[in-house]
Amino acid sequence: MNETVIEAIEKQLDAINAKLDRLDEAIRGTPGNGTKPGILIRLDRLEQDARRQGKLIWLIVGAAVTGLTSAIVMWITG
């Protein structure tokens, strides 16, 4: 009876280890060749894209305000 309990526990531990390995791979990515990036890398890429997009929006808004201001000044000064 003790041996069957120990075997059952070992099977459960093996299943838990396999699940932990899958979670670790999902978070960190595939080790070695890096063909499958993990959640951390993908999140970092999304954050970088959001920062770039924010800068681009401010650039566009600044150009629009500058153009509109120039047009108003030219209209006033005639």
Secondary structure as the mmCIF struct_conf table of DSSP 4:
data_model
#
loop_
_struct_conf.conf_type_id
_struct_conf.id
_struct_conf.beg_label_comp_id
_struct_conf.beg_label_asym_id
_struct_conf.beg_label_seq_id
_struct_conf.end_label_comp_id
_struct_conf.end_label_asym_id
_struct_conf.end_label_seq_id
HELX_RH_AL_P HELX_RH_AL_P1 ASN A 2 ARG A 28
STRN STRN1 GLY A 29 GLY A 29
TURN_TY1_P TURN_TY1_P1 PRO A 31 ASN A 33
BEND BEND1 THR A 35 LYS A 36
STRN STRN2 PRO A 37 PRO A 37
HELX_RH_AL_P HELX_RH_AL_P2 ILE A 39 THR A 77
#
